[in-house]
Amino acid sequence: MNMQTVMKILGMLVLWSLVFGMMVLVDPILVRDIGWERSYLPMVGLFGLAIVYTVGWLSKSLIKGLIIAGLGVVTWYLAINQLLYWFVGMGILVVVLVVLTFTKES
């Protein structure tokens, strides 16, 4: 693993910690009603897929598709609870799509 890959993974850790922090600030009611496991496990799974995408263990197109589909599901899930969560989910989706679009495929 070269230094560029390590820096990408560290950058993604920072990005996702910010995302988790925003979600904790925005949706304490969701956390209280649904619980951490049901509201945050999909995000942790998507983060794992993003790490696999960055390291390049699987087909990048497959991982990109899974991440986009998963973020769509999470956005829809948040939209059920309140419109504000839909905007947060769409913001997350847009940020990740931009990152994935401009990531050079090998």
C-alpha positions in Angstrom: 0.0 0.0 0.0 1.6 3.3 -1.1 1.4 6.6 0.7 -1.3 8.0 -1.7 -3.7 5.1 -0.8 -3.0 5.7 2.9 -3.8 9.4 2.6 -7.0 8.6 0.7 -8.1 6.3 3.5 -7.3 8.9 6.1 -9.2 11.5 4.2 -12.2 9.2 4.0 -12.0 8.6 7.7 -12.1 12.3 8.3 -15.0 12.8 5.9 -17.0 10.0 7.4 -16.3 11.2 11.0 -17.7 14.5 9.9 -20.8 12.8 8.4 -21.4 10.8 11.6 -20.9 14.0 13.7 -23.5 15.8 11.5 -26.0 12.9 11.8 -25.6 12.8 15.6 -26.3 16.6 15.8 -29.1 16.5 13.3 -31.0 13.4 14.3 -30.9 12.7 18.1 -34.6 11.8 17.8 -33.8 9.2 15.2 -31.1 7.7 17.4 -33.4 7.7 20.4 -36.3 6.1 18.6 -34.5 3.6 16.3 -31.2 3.1 18.1 -27.6 3.3 16.9 -27.5 -0.2 15.4 -30.4 0.4 12.9 -29.6 4.0 12.0 -25.8 3.9 11.7 -24.9 0.3 10.6 -25.8 1.0 6.9 -23.4 4.0 7.0 -20.7 1.9 8.5 -21.2 -0.7 5.8 -21.0 1.9 3.1 -17.8 3.2 4.7 -16.4 -0.3 4.5 -17.3 -0.5 0.8 -15.7 2.9 0.2 -12.4 1.7 1.8 -12.5 -1.4 -0.4 -13.1 0.9 -3.4 -10.1 3.0 -2.4 -7.7 0.1 -1.9 -8.9 -1.6 -5.1 -9.6 -5.1 -3.8 -12.7 -5.5 -6.0 -14.0 -4.1 -9.3 -14.2 -0.4 -8.8 -17.4 -0.2 -10.9 -19.1 -2.8 -8.8 -18.2 -1.0 -5.5 -19.2 2.4 -6.9 -22.6 1.0 -7.9 -23.0 -0.6 -4.4 -22.1 2.6 -2.7 -24.5 4.7 -4.8 -27.3 2.2 -4.3 -26.7 2.0 -0.6 -26.6 5.8 -0.2 -29.8 6.0 -2.1 -31.4 3.5 0.3 -30.1 5.4 3.3 -31.3 8.7 1.9 -34.8 7.2 1.4 -34.7 5.7 4.9 -33.9 9.1 6.3 -36.6 10.8 4.2 -39.3 8.6 5.8 -38.5 10.1 9.2 -38.4 13.8 8.3 -37.7 16.0 5.3 -34.7 17.5 7.0 -33.0 14.1 7.0 -33.7 13.8 3.3 -31.6 16.9 2.7 -28.8 15.6 4.9 -28.9 12.3 3.0 -28.8 14.0 -0.4 -25.9 16.1 0.8 -24.0 13.0 1.8 -24.9 11.3 -1.6 -23.7 14.3 -3.6 -20.4 14.6 -1.7 -19.6 10.9 -2.2 -20.7 10.9 -5.8 -18.4 13.9 -6.5 -15.5 12.1 -4.8 -16.2 8.8 -6.7 -16.6 10.6 -10.0 -13.3 12.4 -9.8 -11.4 9.4 -8.4 -9.1 8.0 -11.1 -10.0 4.4 -12.0 -7.0 2.1 -12.4 
